[in-house]
């Protein structure tokens, strides 16, 4: 009996094998031999992109396995790569029974354990899941310490330029600032970089225009660790990863024309970019804050009252002073000067160094009288331990020597929290001295402590007006703070001291204008002490966020400002934005604050604002606001912003009405930022960059269905910048040079599409690193499809056969003829195959709702094969999953 059963099984297997080759219906032989398909390939849940493969009933064989291997981002183990490459070149078993599908939803589907390489083919999704030996999967922890830039055939040299325009206009002055940053790729690891700006200012009938080229240089990288560059250079790159992340607070590093060589951290595999030191400002009410570097308007900020922080992400790297001009009701209230340093704290464990020499550029910040004086500097940053480092610097400018030494310690305190200590000393041969100390400490459930002190003095501090060390002022700045959370309230106590220890008083110069005289006034040995105690809390109330702030302050100042003390209370209600079905939202903000002080009358300020957002395609917003102080002034404004494919545009128009004097004060501020790229792919304008020489990514969408007039809808994302493309469009994304990021192309999530966009080539998410002056071109091929529902009326003699759509992307058919259909945009007739009969089903739309079209009952009629359009005959051969179903049915009938 056992032998009989075994014999029957063998005969059954032999019969099935013979059936595949000997009893295949005419026209389906290609299925057994294999058909080329364009499949999505995944590894460990990551989309590697779309690739061509030959797929038959048993195996899958990739046409270009080397490209799949490159997309895996494997380690540098060449032996492992060779084993994987060898397997990918062979036909691999489909394992389709293990794929997760509408039929198979069991736990463990879409998983396969292997000792080398295996795959699971999902014919429903036309996708392949790759599986490797567990020891071969890419491990981020084992990735190379230095990144490798992309260098395939789609990466080309280009001229990438970023431009920013800031304007501010009121009845007393006009100010415009235009800045640009450019990079031109030269070789695989070199480029030309440039920074320039144009500043215009008009006040009291006087006009001043300044143009300056801050940097123009050629840079060549060597072995991902070192660089050489020459041309006009300032110090900004030295304070970033490009030049080794140095942090000099005193050393003269003025712009020069010369050469520089050193180590770089540009290729370091880091997770975040360099950040600037926090810039905070205390505002008594809603105000506009204009941030200047010298006369350059770096940005305008509209902030609510309280202790606010400025977004300095677009500020240039370096160590310099920021002038913060605070405008209340469009009137200049006060100006504050704060030190600012933008650098990073990244390290690769190696010594960082640089050396440069040349001639001083025509820069007013230079410490030398002779603008063509020689200039030479050198610096080294030595990691002593994993938690400490020492920085040394020396300079010779116009034959005057100076040096700076600094140290940084980040001790491991365990349960005693985290601390950071930093110190610095400066000396020059003209009598200049400087020192700096900074301490930060925090621990869980304990107050956070901070202390900062910087003291500078030079020859001029003692009244020596012939001294040349202009870069050293005569100030001591001290700040200390303590903060702690108690019962959901954040309590903070801060003390700030500013002391001018100059031994002279600046005289009024009748030959200078009023503004220059006013800002140059200096009182000898003046000291200002400020103490503030504040308590803040934020909590939610249904759909609203409530922020409260209470504070006490006192100022002891022996200059003309005098002493003062007082208190303030602030309350803000902010509505939480919620997206509707059209990707639109809105928010309302209501704020009020009361302030009392010895030197000023009590003041009550209020503000009401409403903002509307639209994020369906790109970001757009518009807002209005209304506010005032007591009953004396009434402030109003309107603002808008558009973040589009061709740059970001923002504008603010405000008006302040003085009820006592019955006068209006109106002001306008606006900005435009974008990126320009010139390459062999043409000239494009795109979204704004990040202020440094950068690269770019150009995404072009091509509709491969020439007859379709319907708009495609594709979402493209590059390093957080997002754009929606429709039709045959392209978008230019700025891409931070030397940074590892990603580019992702996907079907659009945009609302109210009339159909479905199908990506044929170029989709997926890929990591990418580019050098400045490089452009990565990515072409996306797509088609547009409509979605239908209805009922097919078939001839009675074909109802018993499976129905296969010949020109449909998807066709699901119920027993009663009800169907769900996805069709290419240019198709208006559905062609199907039932058994050996071809049918034509004309589609007539009766109703539309969103992207669904209702056709009602559709009468299908028989047509001959030679009456089918030529494209339909070709597409019939490409319907693999549906042909397979028909083949298996035919095989079962043949065996029976």
C-alpha positions in Angstrom: 0.0 0.0 0.0 2.9 2.4 0.9 4.6 1.7 -2.4 1.3 2.4 -4.3 0.9 5.8 -2.6 4.6 6.7 -3.3 4.1 5.7 -6.9 1.0 7.9 -7.2 2.9 10.9 -5.7 5.8 10.4 -8.2 3.4 10.2 -11.1 1.6 13.3 -9.9 4.8 15.3 -9.7 6.0 14.1 -13.2 2.6 15.0 -14.6 2.7 18.5 -13.1 6.2 19.0 -14.5 5.1 17.9 -18.0 2.0 20.0 -17.8 4.1 23.1 -17.4 5.9 22.6 -20.6 3.6 20.3 -22.7 0.1 21.6 -21.9 0.5 25.4 -21.7 -2.2 27.3 -23.7 -0.9 29.1 -26.8 0.4 32.6 -26.0 1.5 31.7 -22.4 4.8 30.0 -23.1 6.7 33.1 -22.1 5.5 32.7 -18.5 7.4 29.5 -17.9 10.5 30.9 -19.6 10.3 34.1 -17.6 9.2 37.7 -18.1 11.1 40.9 -17.3 9.4 42.9 -14.5 10.2 46.2 -12.8 10.1 45.3 -9.1 10.5 47.2 -5.8 13.4 45.7 -3.8 13.5 45.9 0.0 16.3 45.0 2.5 15.5 45.0 6.2 12.4 47.2 5.6 14.5 49.7 3.6 13.5 50.5 0.0 16.5 50.0 -2.2 14.6 51.3 -5.3 13.2 49.7 -8.4 15.1 47.2 -10.5 14.5 45.0 -13.5 14.3 41.3 -12.9 13.3 38.2 -14.9 10.5 36.4 -13.1 9.0 33.0 -13.8 6.9 30.6 -11.9 9.9 29.4 -9.8 12.7 32.0 -9.6 13.6 35.6 -9.8 16.9 36.7 -11.5 18.1 40.4 -11.3 19.4 42.0 -14.4 21.8 44.4 -12.6 22.7 42.8 -9.2 25.7 45.1 -8.8 23.4 48.2 -8.5 21.4 46.4 -5.8 24.6 45.6 -4.0 25.7 49.2 -4.0 22.3 50.3 -2.6 22.7 48.0 0.4 25.3 50.2 2.0 27.2 47.2 3.3 30.5 47.2 5.3 33.9 47.2 3.7 34.2 43.4 4.0 35.0 42.5 0.4 34.7 38.8 1.0 31.1 39.2 2.2 30.3 41.5 -0.8 31.7 38.9 -3.2 29.5 36.2 -1.6 26.4 38.3 -1.8 27.2 39.4 -5.4 27.6 35.8 -6.5 24.2 34.8 -5.1 22.5 37.9 -6.6 23.7 36.9 -10.1 21.9 33.5 -9.8 18.2 32.8 -10.1 16.8 32.8 -6.6 13.8 30.8 -5.5 10.6 32.9 -5.3 9.2 31.7 -1.9 6.0 33.4 -2.9 4.0 31.3 -0.4 5.7 33.1 2.4 4.7 36.6 1.3 2.1 38.6 3.3 -1.0 39.0 1.1 -4.8 39.2 1.3 -4.8 35.4 1.6 -1.8 34.9 3.9 -2.0 37.1 7.0 -0.4 34.7 9.4 2.3 35.7 11.8 5.8 35.2 10.4 4.9 36.0 6.8 7.3 38.1 4.8 10.2 36.6 6.8 12.9 34.1 5.8 16.0 32.9 7.5 19.0 32.1 5.3 22.7 31.4 5.6 23.5 33.5 2.5 21.0 35.3 0.3 17.3 34.5 -0.3 14.2 36.4 -1.2 10.4 36.5 -1.0 8.5 37.6 -4.1 5.1 39.3 -3.6 3.2 39.2 -6.8 0.4 41.4 -5.4 2.8 44.2 -4.7 5.3 43.3 -7.5 8.0 43.6 -4.8 11.0 41.6 -3.6 12.1 41.3 0.1 15.8 40.4 0.3 17.2 38.4 3.2 20.8 38.0 4.2 22.9 36.0 6.6 22.3 37.7 10.0 26.0 38.6 10.1 25.9 40.4 6.8 23.3 43.1 7.4 24.5 46.7 7.3 25.2 47.9 10.8 25.2 51.6 11.4 27.5 51.2 14.4 30.1 49.6 12.1 29.9 52.3 9.4 33.0 54.1 8.3 34.1 57.0 10.4 34.4 59.1 7.3 31.6 59.5 4.8 32.0 58.9 1.1 30.4 61.4 -1.3 28.1 60.2 -4.1 30.0 59.8 -7.4 27.8 58.0 -9.9 27.0 59.0 -13.4 24.1 61.2 -12.2 26.3 63.4 -10.0 27.7 66.3 -12.1 29.6 69.5 -11.5 27.4 72.6 -11.3 27.3 76.2 -10.1 25.1 76.3 -7.0 24.2 79.8 -5.7 22.0 80.8 -2.8 20.6 84.3 -2.6 18.8 86.0 0.3 17.2 89.5 0.3 16.0 91.3 3.4 14.4 94.7 3.3 13.0 97.0 6.0 11.2 100.3 5.3 9.6 102.8 7.5 9.0 106.6 7.4 12.5 107.4 8.7 14.8 104.9 6.9 15.1 102.2 4.3 17.4 99.2 4.5 18.1 96.4 2.1 20.6 93.6 2.5 21.4 91.1 -0.3 23.7 88.2 0.4 24.9 85.3 -1.7 26.8 82.1 -1.3 28.1 80.1 -4.3 29.9 77.0 -5.1 31.3 75.7 -8.4 32.4 72.1 -8.7 35.8 71.7 -10.3 37.0 68.1 -9.8 35.8 65.1 -7.8 37.0 66.6 -4.5 37.5 70.3 -5.2 35.4 73.4 -5.7 35.4 77.2 -5.8 33.4 78.9 -3.0 32.3 82.4 -2.5 30.4 84.7 0.0 29.4 88.2 -0.9 26.9 90.8 0.3 25.4 94.1 -0.8 24.1 96.5 1.8 22.0 99.6 1.2 20.8 102.1 3.8 18.9 105.4 3.4 18.1 107.8 6.3 17.6 111.6 6.6 18.3 112.0 2.9 21.6 110.3 3.1 22.3 107.1 1.2 25.0 104.6 1.8 25.8 101.5 -0.2 28.4 98.9 0.5 29.4 95.9 -1.5 31.8 93.3 -0.2 33.2 89.9 -1.2 33.9 88.2 2.0 35.3 85.0 0.6 36.4 83.8 -2.9 38.6 80.7 -2.8 39.5 77.4 -4.4 39.5 74.4 -2.0 40.9 70.9 -2.6 40.3 68.1 -0.2 42.9 65.4 0.4 42.1 61.8 1.7 38.9 63.0 3.5 41.1 64.4 6.3 42.9 67.4 5.1 42.4 70.4 2.8 44.3 73.2 1.0 42.6 76.4 -0.1 43.7 79.7 -1.5 42.1 83.1 -2.3 40.2 85.6 -0.1 39.1 84.0 3.2 37.8 85.0 6.5 37.5 82.9 9.7 34.0 81.4 9.2 35.1 78.0 8.0 37.6 77.6 10.9 34.7 77.7 13.3 32.8 74.9 11.5 33.6 71.3 10.7 35.1 72.3 7.3 38.1 73.9 9.1 38.3 71.7 12.2 35.7 73.3 14.6 38.0 75.8 16.3 36.7 78.2 18.9 38.9 81.2 19.4 37.3 84.1 21.3 40.2 86.6 21.1 42.7 85.6 18.4 42.7 88.1 15.4 41.4 86.2 12.4 40.5 89.0 10.0 39.8 88.4 6.3 43.0 88.0 4.2 44.2 87.1 0.7 46.4 84.1 1.0 46.6 80.3 1.4 45.4 78.0 4.2 46.0 74.3 4.9 44.7 72.1 7.7 42.6 69.2 8.9 38.9 69.0 8.3 35.9 67.2 9.9 33.7 67.7 6.9 33.6 64.0 6.1 33.1 62.9 9.7 30.0 60.7 10.0 28.0 63.1 12.3 24.4 63.2 13.2 23.8 66.9 13.5 25.3 70.1 12.1 27.2 72.7 14.1 25.0 74.9 16.2 25.5 78.5 17.4 25.6 79.8 20.9 22.1 80.6 22.2 21.0 84.2 21.7 18.2 85.2 24.2 16.6 88.5 24.7 14.1 89.8 27.3 11.1 91.6 25.8 8.6 93.6 27.8 6.0 93.2 25.0 5.5 91.9 21.5 8.4 93.4 19.5 10.4 93.2 16.3 14.0 92.3 16.7 16.4 93.1 13.9 19.8 91.3 14.2 22.8 93.0 12.7 26.4 92.0 12.2 28.1 95.4 11.8 25.7 96.9 9.2 24.5 93.6 7.8 20.8 92.8 8.5 21.0 89.0 9.2 17.3 88.7 10.0 14.1 90.1 11.5 12.2 88.4 14.2 8.6 89.0 15.4 8.5 87.8 19.0 6.1 87.9 21.9 6.9 89.4 25.3 9.1 87.4 27.7 12.5 85.8 27.5 12.8 84.8 23.8 15.5 82.9 21.8 16.5 83.8 18.3 16.8 81.3 15.5 20.4 81.6 14.5 20.6 78.7 12.1 21.1 80.9 9.1 23.7 83.1 10.7 27.3 82.8 9.3 29.8 80.8 11.3 32.4 82.7 13.3 32.8 84.7 16.5 31.5 88.2 16.4 29.1 90.6 18.1 25.4 90.8 17.3 23.6 94.1 17.4 19.9 93.4 18.4 17.7 96.4 17.7 14.3 96.1 19.5 11.4 97.9 17.9 8.2 98.4 19.9 5.2 99.7 17.9 7.8 100.3 15.0 9.8 102.6 17.2 13.4 101.8 18.1 13.2 101.0 21.8 16.8 100.0 22.5 19.9 98.3 21.1 21.7 95.4 22.8 25.1 94.0 21.8 25.7 90.3 22.6 28.7 88.1 21.7 27.9 85.2 19.3 29.9 82.2 18.3 28.8 79.6 15.8 30.8 76.4 15.8 30.5 72.7 16.5 31.8 70.3 19.1 32.5 67.3 16.8 35.7 65.4 16.9 37.2 62.3 15.4 39.9 61.7 18.1 42.6 63.2 15.9 44.5 66.5 16.4 42.9 69.3 14.4 45.2 72.0 13.0 45.5 74.8 10.5 48.0 77.3 9.2 47.5 80.3 7.0 49.4 83.3 5.7 48.8 86.2 3.3 47.9 89.9 3.3 45.1 91.5 5.1 42.0 92.2 3.0 40.4 95.7 3.0 38.4 94.9 6.1 37.4 97.5 8.7 37.6 95.0 11.5 41.3 94.5 11.0 43.5 95.5 13.9 46.2 97.0 11.6 46.4 100.4 10.1 48.0 99.1 6.9 45.3 97.1 5.0 48.0 95.4 3.0 49.8 94.2 6.1 51.1 90.7 6.4 48.9 88.2 8.3 49.8 84.7 9.5 48.0 82.5 12.0 48.2 78.9 13.2 46.1 76.8 15.5 45.9 73.4 16.9 43.2 71.6 18.9 44.5 68.6 20.8 42.2 66.0 22.4 43.9 65.1 25.7 41.3 62.6 26.8 37.8 61.7 25.6 36.4 64.4 27.8 39.0 67.2 27.5 40.9 69.1 24.9 43.4 72.0 24.6 43.4 74.7 21.9 46.4 76.8 21.1 46.6 79.6 18.6 49.2 82.2 17.5 49.0 85.1 15.1 51.3 87.7 13.6 49.4 90.6 12.1 51.3 93.6 10.8 54.4 92.3 12.8 52.4 92.3 16.0 52.3 89.0 17.9 49.4 87.5 19.8 48.5 84.2 21.2 45.5 82.4 22.8 45.3 79.2 24.8 42.0 77.5 25.8 40.8 74.4 27.4 37.6 72.5 27.5 36.6 69.7 30.0 33.4 67.6 30.0 33.9 65.4 33.1 32.0 62.3 33.7 30.2 62.8 37.0 27.8 59.8 37.0 24.9 60.4 39.4 26.2 63.9 40.1 25.0 65.0 36.7 26.7 66.6 33.7 29.2 69.5 33.6 31.1 71.5 31.1 34.1 73.7 31.9 35.8 76.1 29.4 38.5 78.6 29.8 40.7 80.8 27.7 43.6 83.3 28.0 44.8 85.8 25.4 48.0 87.9 25.1 49.4 90.3 22.6 52.6 92.4 22.5 50.6 95.7 22.5 49.4 95.3 26.0 46.2 93.5 25.2 44.9 90.9 27.6 41.8 88.7 27.7 40.4 85.8 29.7 37.2 83.7 29.6 35.6 81.2 31.9 32.4 79.2 31.4 30.8 76.6 33.5 27.5 74.6 33.0 26.2 71.9 35.3 22.9 70.0 35.5 21.7 66.9 37.3 18.4 65.1 37.5 16.1 66.6 40.1 18.6 69.3 40.9 18.8 73.0 39.8 20.8 73.7 36.6 23.7 76.1 37.1 25.5 78.3 34.5 28.3 80.8 34.7 30.0 82.9 32.0 32.6 85.6 32.2 34.6 87.3 29.5 37.0 90.2 30.2 39.1 92.1 27.6 41.4 95.0 27.8 43.8 96.7 25.5 46.0 99.7 25.2 43.1 102.0 24.5 41.5 101.0 27.8 44.1 103.1 29.5 43.5 106.1 27.3 46.2 105.2 24.7 44.4 106.4 21.6 47.4 105.5 19.4 47.0 101.8 20.3 46.2 99.6 17.3 44.4 96.8 19.1 40.9 98.0 18.1 39.5 94.4 18.2 39.8 94.4 22.0 37.1 96.4 23.8 37.3 97.4 27.4 34.4 95.4 28.8 33.9 92.7 31.4 30.7 90.7 31.0 29.5 88.3 33.6 26.3 86.2 33.7 25.2 83.5 36.2 21.9 81.6 36.4 20.1 78.9 38.3 16.9 77.2 37.2 14.7 74.4 38.6 11.3 72.9 38.0 9.0 73.0 41.0 5.4 71.9 40.9 5.2 72.2 37.1 6.7 75.7 37.3 10.1 76.6 35.9 11.9 79.0 38.3 15.0 80.8 37.3 17.2 83.4 38.9 19.7 85.2 36.6 22.3 87.9 37.3 24.1 89.8 34.6 26.9 92.4 35.1 28.4 94.6 32.4 31.4 96.7 33.3 33.2 99.2 31.2 36.7 99.7 32.7 38.0 102.3 30.2 39.9 105.2 31.8 38.5 107.9 29.4 35.3 109.5 28.2 34.7 109.7 24.4 34.3 113.3 23.4 31.6 114.5 21.0 33.0 114.8 17.5 31.3 117.7 15.7 32.5 116.4 12.3 30.6 113.1 12.8 26.9 112.6 12.4 24.6 112.2 15.3 24.2 108.4 15.0 28.0 107.8 15.0 28.5 110.0 17.9 25.7 108.5 19.9 26.8 104.9 19.5 30.4 105.7 20.2 29.8 107.3 23.6 31.6 105.5 26.4 31.6 106.3 30.0 34.7 105.4 32.1 34.3 102.6 34.7 30.5 102.2 34.4 28.9 99.1 35.9 25.4 97.7 35.3 24.0 94.8 37.5 20.7 93.2 36.5 18.9 90.6 38.6 15.8 88.8 37.4 13.6 86.2 39.1 11.0 84.6 36.9 8.5 81.7 37.0 7.0 80.2 33.9 4.5 77.4 33.2 2.8 75.9 30.2 -0.3 73.7 30.2 -3.1 72.6 27.9 -6.7 73.6 28.2 -8.9 71.5 25.8 -7.6 72.8 22.3 -5.6 75.6 23.8 -2.1 76.0 25.1 -1.7 78.4 28.0 1.7 80.0 28.9 2.1 82.1 32.0 5.1 84.0 33.2 5.7 86.1 36.4 8.9 88.0 37.1 10.7 90.5 39.3 13.7 92.5 38.2 16.1 95.1 39.5 18.9 97.1 37.8 21.7 98.9 39.5 23.5 101.1 36.9 25.9 103.9 37.7 25.8 105.2 34.1 23.1 107.5 32.6 20.6 104.7 32.5 20.2 104.8 36.3 18.6 102.3 38.7 15.3 100.6 38.3 13.2 97.8 39.7 9.8 96.3 39.0 7.6 93.3 38.1 5.7 91.8 35.2 3.0 89.3 34.5 2.4 87.7 31.1 -0.4 85.4 29.9 -0.8 83.8 26.5 -3.5 81.6 25.0 -2.6 79.7 21.8 -5.0 77.6 19.8 -3.5 74.3 18.6 -3.7 74.0 14.8 -5.5 71.0 13.4 -5.4 69.9 9.8 -8.7 69.5 8.0 -9.4 67.3 5.0 -7.9 69.9 2.7 -4.6 70.0 4.7 -5.5 73.5 6.0 -5.4 74.7 9.5 -5.6 77.9 11.6 -4.6 79.2 15.0 -5.5 82.1 17.2 -3.3 83.6 19.8 -4.3 86.0 22.6 -1.7 87.5 24.9 -1.7 90.1 27.6 1.0 91.4 30.0 1.3 93.9 32.7 4.5 95.6 33.7 5.4 98.0 36.4 8.7 99.7 37.3 10.1 102.6 39.2 11.3 104.6 36.1 8.2 104.2 34.0 4.4 104.3 34.3 2.5 101.1 34.7 2.0 99.4 31.3 -0.6 96.9 30.1 -0.1 95.5 26.6 -2.3 93.1 24.7 -2.2 91.4 21.3 -4.6 89.3 19.3 -3.5 87.4 16.2 -5.0 84.9 13.7 -3.0 82.8 11.3 -4.2 80.5 8.5 -2.1 77.7 7.0 -2.3 75.7 3.8 -0.1 72.7 3.5 -1.9 70.8 0.7 0.8 71.3 -1.9 3.4 73.6 -0.4 3.4 75.7 2.7 1.4 78.9 2.7 0.3 81.1 5.5 -1.4 84.4 6.2 -1.9 86.2 9.4 -3.4 89.4 11.0 -2.7 90.8 14.4 -4.1 93.6 16.5 -2.6 95.0 19.8 -1.8 98.0 21.9 -0.4 99.5 25.0 -2.8 100.8 27.6 -5.1 103.1 25.6 -2.2 105.1 24.1 -1.3 103.1 21.1 -3.0 100.7 18.7 -0.8 98.3 16.7 -2.0 96.3 13.7 -0.4 94.2 11.0 -0.7 91.7 8.3 1.8 89.1 7.3 2.2 86.2 4.8 4.6 83.5 3.8 4.9 81.2 0.8 7.4 78.3 0.7 7.3 77.2 -3.0 9.2 75.4 -5.6 11.0 78.6 -6.6 12.0 80.0 -3.2 10.5 81.3 0.0 8.8 84.7 0.2 7.6 86.5 3.3 6.3 90.0 4.0 5.0 91.9 7.0 3.2 95.2 7.0 2.6 96.8 10.4 1.1 100.1 11.6 1.2 101.8 15.0 -1.3 104.6 15.8 -0.5 107.0 18.6 -3.8 108.2 20.0 -2.4 111.1 21.9 -0.6 112.7 19.0 -2.9 111.1 16.4 0.0 109.9 14.3 0.6 106.7 12.3 3.9 104.9 12.1 4.0 102.3 9.3 6.7 99.8 8.5 7.3 97.0 6.0 9.7 94.2 6.2 10.1 91.4 3.6 12.5 88.7 2.5 13.0 86.3 -0.4 15.4 83.3 -0.4 16.1 80.8 -3.2 18.8 78.7 -4.8 20.1 78.9 -8.4 21.7 75.9 -10.2 23.4 75.9 -13.6 24.5 72.6 -14.9 24.3 70.4 -18.1 20.7 69.8 -17.2 19.9 73.6 -17.6 19.2 76.5 -15.3 16.9 75.9 -12.3 15.7 78.0 -9.4 14.6 76.2 -6.2 14.1 76.4 -2.5 16.5 78.3 -0.2 19.7 76.8 1.2 21.5 77.1 4.5 24.0 79.9 4.1 27.1 77.8 3.3 28.5 76.6 -0.1 26.2 73.7 -0.9 25.2 71.1 -3.4 21.8 70.4 -5.0 19.4 67.7 -6.0 17.3 68.0 -9.1 14.2 65.8 -9.3 12.5 65.6 -12.7 9.1 63.9 -13.2 8.4 62.4 -16.6 5.0 61.2 -17.7 5.7 58.2 -19.8 2.1 58.1 -21.0 2.3 60.6 -23.9 -1.4 60.5 -24.5 -2.4 61.4 -21.0 -3.3 65.0 -20.2 -4.0 64.3 -16.6 -1.7 65.9 -13.9 0.6 63.5 -12.0 1.1 64.0 -8.3 4.5 63.1 -6.8 5.9 63.9 -3.4 9.7 64.6 -3.3 11.7 65.1 -0.2 15.4 66.0 0.3 16.8 66.4 3.8 13.5 67.7 5.2 12.6 70.0 2.3 9.4 68.8 0.6 7.7 69.6 -2.7 4.8 68.3 -4.7 5.2 67.9 -8.4 2.4 67.7 -11.0 2.8 66.8 -14.6 6.2 67.0 -16.3 7.8 69.2 -13.7 11.1 69.4 -11.9 12.2 70.8 -8.5 15.6 71.9 -7.3 16.5 71.1 -3.7 19.5 72.7 -1.9 21.6 70.0 -0.3 24.0 70.8 2.5 27.6 70.1 1.4 29.5 67.3 3.2 26.3 66.2 5.1 24.8 62.7 4.8 21.1 63.1 4.0 18.4 61.4 2.0 16.3 61.8 -1.1 12.8 60.2 -1.1 10.3 60.0 -3.9 6.8 58.6 -3.2 3.2 58.7 -4.4 1.6 62.0 -3.4 -0.4 62.3 -0.3 -2.1 65.4 -1.6 -5.8 65.7 -1.2 -8.5 65.8 -3.9 -6.6 64.0 -6.7 -8.7 62.9 -9.6 -6.9 59.6 -9.8 -3.7 57.8 -8.8 -0.1 58.4 -9.7 1.9 55.3 -10.3 5.7 55.5 -10.0 7.5 53.3 -12.6 11.2 54.3 -12.0 13.1 56.5 -9.6 11.0 56.0 -6.5 12.2 55.1 -3.0 14.4 56.6 -0.3 18.2 56.7 -0.7 21.0 58.1 1.4 23.3 60.6 -0.3 26.3 62.8 0.5 27.5 65.5 -1.9 30.4 68.0 -1.9 29.7 71.7 -2.6 29.3 72.4 -6.3 27.8 69.0 -7.1 24.3 68.3 -8.5 22.6 65.0 -8.2 20.0 64.4 -11.0 17.1 62.0 -10.3 14.6 61.2 -13.0 11.2 59.8 -12.0 9.0 58.0 -14.5 5.3 57.8 -13.7 1.9 57.3 -15.1 -1.6 58.5 -14.1 -4.5 56.1 -13.4 -8.2 56.5 -12.7 -10.1 54.5 -10.2 -13.5 53.0 -11.2 -16.2 51.0 -9.6 -19.2 49.4 -11.4 -20.6 46.1 -12.8 -19.4 44.2 -15.9 -22.1 42.5 -18.0 -20.3 39.6 -19.7 -21.5 37.2 -22.5 -23.0 34.1 -21.0 -20.5 31.7 -22.7 -17.5 33.3 -20.9 -18.8 33.8 -17.4 -17.2 30.5 -16.2 -13.7 31.6 -17.1 -11.4 33.8 -15.0 -11.3 37.4 -16.2 -8.0 39.1 -16.8 -7.6 42.9 -17.4 -5.3 43.5 -20.4 -4.9 47.3 -20.1 -5.7 47.8 -16.4 -3.3 48.4 -13.5 -5.7 46.5 -11.2 -9.0 44.6 -11.7 -10.9 43.0 -8.9 -14.1 41.2 -10.0 -16.9 39.7 -7.9 -19.0 36.8 -8.9 -22.0 39.0 -9.8 -19.8 41.2 -12.1 -19.1 44.0 -9.6 -15.6 45.4 -10.1 -13.0 47.7 -8.7 -10.7 49.0 -11.5 -7.5 51.1 -11.8 -6.9 52.3 -15.4 -4.1 54.3 -17.1 -5.1 57.9 -17.5 -5.3 57.8 -21.3 -7.5 54.7 -21.5 -11.3 55.0 -21.9 -12.0 51.3 -22.8 -11.3 48.3 -20.7 -10.0 45.2 -22.6 -10.2 41.8 -20.8 -9.5 38.2 -21.5 -12.0 35.5 -20.4 -10.7 32.0 -21.3 -9.8 32.3 -25.0 -12.1 35.2 -25.7 -11.2 38.9 -25.8 -13.7 41.5 -24.7 -14.1 45.2 -25.0 -15.9 47.1 -22.2 -16.5 50.9 -22.9 -16.3 52.9 -19.7 -18.9 55.6 -19.2 -18.7 57.7 -16.0 -22.0 58.4 -14.3 -20.8 59.9 -11.0 -17.5 61.1 -9.4 -16.5 61.3 -5.8 -13.0 62.3 -4.8 -10.7 60.0 -6.9 -13.5 57.4 -7.5 -15.5 57.2 -10.7 -18.8 55.2 -10.8 -19.7 53.6 -14.2 -22.9 51.6 -13.4 -23.5 48.6 -15.6 -20.9 48.1 -18.4 -21.8 45.9 -21.4 -18.8 44.0 -22.7 -18.7 42.8 -26.3 -16.4 40.2 -28.0 -13.6 41.3 -30.2 -11.0 39.4 -32.2 -7.3 39.4 -31.2 -6.2 41.2 -34.3 -8.8 43.9 -33.5 -7.0 44.8 -30.3 -4.9 47.9 -30.4 -1.2 47.1 -30.7 -0.3 48.5 -27.2 -3.0 46.3 -25.7 -1.5 43.2 -27.3 1.9 44.1 -25.7 0.4 44.9 -22.3 -1.3 41.5 -22.3 2.1 39.9 -22.1 3.1 42.0 -19.1 0.3 41.1 -16.7 2.3 38.5 -14.9 0.2 37.9 -11.8 -3.1 37.6 -13.7 -1.6 35.5 -16.5 -0.2 33.2 -13.8 -3.7 32.7 -12.4 -5.1 31.9 -15.8 -2.2 29.5 -16.5 -2.8 27.6 -13.3 -6.5 27.3 -14.1 -5.6 26.0 -17.6 -3.1 23.5 -16.2 -5.7 22.2 -13.7 -8.2 21.7 -16.5 -5.6 20.0 -18.7 -4.6 17.6 -16.0 -8.2 16.8 -15.3 
